[in-house]
Amino acid sequence: MWKFMMQNAIAMVGGQDLIIILVIVLVLFGGKKIPELLRGVGKGVGELQKGLDEGKRQLTQSLHEEPVATTTTAPTTETTTTTTPRA
């Protein structure tokens, strides 16, 4: 679904829009900072992908496991009575 949304978003951006965005990024970050910025974005996307894969793996694993029988014990209620001396 994410890939589908990104394809539609990219399709909506025209050539002039892309040039304007690139010029703004160049002005804001400068030519030397752009590779650093893109490297950080790439690492972030990689970490996101790892997290998504781990979540999918855990979900699949938990769906295939047999439910564990649990026994519950009724809570005990203890009443304590105290007497106070009358004055």
PAFIGU-315197 format. One line per field, with one value per residue: residue number from 1; residue in one letter; x, y, z of N, C-alpha, C in turn. Coordinates in pm, 1 decimal, decimal comma. Each point is the difference from the previous one (the first is absolute). Layout:
BEGIN
pos	(NUM|...)
code	(A|...)
nc1	(X|...)
nc2	(Y|...)
nc3	(Z|...)
cac1	(X|...)
cac2	(Y|...)
cac3	(Z|...)
cc1	(X|...)
cc2	(Y|...)
cc3	(Z|...)
***
This chain:
BEGIN
pos	(1|2|3|4|5|6|7|8|9|10|11|12|13|14|15|16|17|18|19|20|21|22|23|24|25|26|27|28|29|30|31|32|33|34|35|36|37|38|39|40|41|42|43|44|45|46|47|48|49|50|51|52|53|54|55|56|57|58|59|60|61|62|63|64|65|66|67|68|69|70|71|72|73|74|75|76|77|78|79|80|81|82|83|84|85|86|87)
code	(M|W|K|F|M|M|Q|N|A|I|A|M|V|G|G|Q|D|L|I|I|I|L|V|I|V|L|V|L|F|G|G|K|K|I|P|E|L|L|R|G|V|G|K|G|V|G|E|L|Q|K|G|L|D|E|G|K|R|Q|L|T|Q|S|L|H|E|E|P|V|A|T|T|T|T|A|P|T|T|E|T|T|T|T|T|T|P|R|A)
nc1	(82,2|109,6|39,7|-125,0|-1,3|123,0|-43,8|-113,5|70,1|84,8|-103,8|-39,4|128,0|-11,7|50,3|-86,3|-93,4|51,1|11,4|-119,3|-42,0|66,1|-44,8|-119,1|11,4|44,2|-94,1|-89,7|47,2|10,7|90,1|70,7|-112,2|-28,7|123,9|37,3|-80,1|36,1|122,1|-30,7|-57,8|104,9|77,0|-72,3|0,5|130,1|11,5|-74,7|68,6|110,6|-48,3|-37,8|116,9|58,5|-79,3|21,1|129,9|-5,6|-70,0|75,8|105,5|-56,9|-29,4|122,7|22,8|7,1|-125,6|57,7|-26,0|-80,0|46,9|-117,2|47,1|-99,9|-17,0|88,1|-102,4|86,3|-71,0|40,0|-25,8|-14,7|36,9|-75,4|80,5|-106,2|-11,9)
nc2	(-118,0|-4,1|-105,4|-42,3|37,8|-52,4|-102,9|8,1|12,6|-90,3|-70,0|49,2|-26,0|122,2|22,9|100,1|-78,0|-100,4|80,1|49,0|-122,7|-41,3|110,8|-20,6|-129,7|35,5|92,0|-84,9|-103,0|58,6|13,8|42,3|52,8|11,8|-39,6|83,3|93,1|-28,3|-0,2|106,2|52,8|-39,8|41,3|111,3|3,5|-26,7|84,6|84,1|-33,5|9,2|112,1|36,6|-41,0|57,1|105,0|-8,8|-18,6|92,7|73,9|-34,6|18,4|110,4|18,1|-47,8|68,8|-111,5|26,2|68,1|-118,2|89,9|-16,2|36,1|63,8|-32,8|129,5|-1,0|-3,4|74,1|-26,3|113,3|-44,4|123,8|-4,0|101,5|33,5|-14,1|125,5)
nc3	(0,0|77,4|-69,9|11,2|128,4|12,6|-71,5|68,2|113,2|-44,1|-38,5|116,3|27,8|-53,9|-119,3|-18,1|54,7|-68,3|-102,8|27,4|23,5|-106,5|-60,3|55,3|-26,2|-119,0|-1,4|49,7|-68,1|-114,7|-92,6|105,7|44,0|-127,2|-31,8|98,5|-47,5|-122,4|49,5|73,3|-106,8|-70,1|101,3|5,0|-131,7|5,5|101,7|-69,9|-107,7|75,1|51,9|-121,0|-48,1|105,1|-17,7|-130,3|27,2|93,0|-82,7|-102,0|77,7|46,7|-127,1|-20,9|109,2|73,1|31,9|95,2|57,6|48,5|119,4|39,8|100,1|74,6|-2,5|94,3|78,0|56,8|108,1|34,6|119,3|26,1|122,9|18,5|95,8|75,0|-16,5)
cac1	(-82,2|87,7|59,2|-104,6|-19,3|117,3|-5,1|-97,7|53,4|105,2|-65,1|-65,5|102,0|43,6|140,1|25,8|-10,3|120,1|110,9|-18,0|32,7|145,1|63,5|-23,6|86,8|137,3|17,2|-9,5|102,8|129,9|46,2|81,5|-81,1|-101,6|33,1|-18,5|-143,8|-53,8|51,8|-82,5|-133,1|13,4|12,1|-130,7|-88,9|45,9|-43,5|-144,9|-25,7|35,4|-104,0|-120,3|23,7|-2,0|-139,3|-68,4|49,2|-57,2|-142,7|-15,0|39,5|-101,3|-120,2|23,0|21,3|-120,5|-25,1|46,8|-106,7|34,7|-92,4|-11,2|-48,2|-88,5|69,1|-41,5|-36,7|27,2|-54,6|67,9|-80,1|75,5|-86,1|56,8|-51,6|-92,5|43,7)
cac2	(118,0|115,1|19,3|54,0|141,3|73,9|8,6|102,9|130,1|35,4|27,6|130,7|104,0|25,3|36,0|132,2|-14,7|-67,6|96,0|97,2|-69,0|-19,3|130,0|35,7|-86,1|45,7|127,1|-21,1|-85,3|17,1|-113,5|-94,9|-68,7|-85,7|-143,4|-38,6|-5,2|-117,8|-118,1|-14,3|-43,7|-140,0|-82,6|0,0|-88,3|-136,7|-38,3|-16,6|-126,7|-108,1|-5,5|-56,5|-143,1|-65,8|-3,6|-102,4|-130,1|-29,7|-22,6|-131,0|-100,5|-10,0|-59,5|-142,2|-69,0|-49,8|74,6|-64,0|-10,8|69,3|-24,7|116,5|-29,6|104,1|82,0|-24,5|120,3|-13,6|111,2|18,8|83,1|61,1|63,8|121,7|18,5|111,5|88,7)
cac3	(0,0|7,8|-132,5|-85,9|35,0|-44,6|-145,1|-33,5|40,7|-95,0|-127,6|8,0|-3,7|-136,7|-19,1|58,6|145,6|45,7|-8,8|108,7|125,0|4,2|23,5|140,4|81,1|-21,7|70,5|144,4|57,2|-63,8|-79,6|75,8|100,6|-62,6|12,6|139,8|23,8|-68,2|69,9|120,5|-42,4|-40,5|120,3|65,6|-76,3|24,9|134,0|-6,6|-68,8|92,8|101,6|-60,8|-22,0|131,2|43,1|-79,3|43,7|130,8|-18,2|-63,0|98,0|105,5|-57,0|-22,6|127,6|65,5|123,3|121,4|99,1|123,1|109,9|85,7|134,2|50,8|99,0|137,6|73,5|141,9|75,9|127,6|89,0|108,0|101,1|56,2|135,7|17,0|106,8)
cc1	(87,2|60,5|-101,8|-20,5|117,4|-0,5|-98,9|51,9|107,2|-61,4|-64,3|100,1|49,7|146,7|35,3|-4,3|127,3|120,6|-8,7|37,0|151,0|74,6|-17,0|89,8|144,6|26,8|1,0|120,6|137,9|44,4|75,6|-82,4|-99,9|38,5|-16,0|-147,3|-60,7|49,1|-83,3|-139,8|3,4|11,6|-133,8|-98,3|39,7|-43,7|-151,3|-35,3|32,5|-107,8|-128,9|14,9|-4,8|-143,1|-79,6|40,2|-61,9|-149,4|-25,8|32,2|-107,8|-130,0|14,9|22,3|-132,7|-22,5|42,9|-113,8|46,2|-103,8|-0,7|-52,8|-83,7|75,9|-54,6|-32,4|19,4|-59,6|69,8|-87,0|90,4|-97,0|72,1|-58,2|-89,8|47,2|-112,5)
cc2	(125,3|29,3|61,1|148,9|84,0|15,2|107,4|139,0|46,0|35,0|137,8|114,7|13,5|38,1|133,0|-6,8|-61,6|94,1|102,2|-62,9|-17,5|130,6|41,7|-83,1|45,0|129,7|-21,8|-74,2|20,2|-127,8|-104,6|-81,0|-98,7|-148,2|-51,6|-18,2|-125,3|-129,5|-26,7|-48,1|-147,7|-93,1|-8,6|-92,3|-145,8|-50,3|-22,1|-133,2|-118,9|-16,0|-60,9|-150,0|-76,9|-10,4|-105,2|-139,5|-38,8|-28,8|-137,5|-111,0|-16,0|-61,3|-151,0|-77,9|-47,5|79,6|-80,6|-0,7|67,6|-33,3|123,2|-45,0|117,3|81,2|-28,5|132,4|-26,6|122,3|4,4|91,3|51,5|63,2|121,9|19,4|123,4|85,8|31,8)
cc3	(0,0|-137,1|-95,3|26,0|-49,8|-152,5|-42,2|35,2|-98,2|-135,3|-0,7|-6,0|-143,1|-5,5|63,6|152,1|56,8|-1,9|113,5|133,8|12,6|26,8|145,8|92,1|-11,8|75,8|151,4|57,2|-60,8|-68,2|79,7|99,3|-59,6|5,8|143,1|32,1|-62,2|64,8|125,6|-32,6|-39,2|119,3|72,3|-69,5|21,9|137,4|4,7|-64,4|90,0|106,8|-53,0|-22,8|131,8|52,3|-74,9|45,4|133,7|-10,8|-60,2|98,7|106,9|-53,1|-18,0|129,3|55,5|127,4|122,0|100,2|127,9|105,0|87,1|134,3|46,5|104,2|139,6|66,6|148,1|68,5|134,1|85,3|110,4|96,5|53,9|138,2|8,0|117,0|95,2)
***
